[in-house]
Amino acid sequence: MLNNISVPDIMGYEVVRKLRDRYKNIPQVIFVRSLEKAKSLGDLFDILDTFPNNFPVQWDDTSRQWVTLSPLR
């Protein structure tokens, strides 16, 4: 599942693989973007653990998490 994904040395491939297994409901592209934005393993866990259930989503730099966008009316 982590084929061709660069995992920062500080995080460790095995730990990131376990997180990917745990959060397999999160799309691969979102997981990879979360990995890029995380500053540590704890940060990655927090980002993934607070991932919203509804789409569409976008990254919020202020809160450092994925947020659900409001539907257009």
ABEGO torsion letter per residue (X at the ends): XABGBBBBAAAEAAAAAAAAAAAAABBAAAAAAAAAABABAAAAAAAAAABBABOBBBBBAAAGBBBBBBBBX
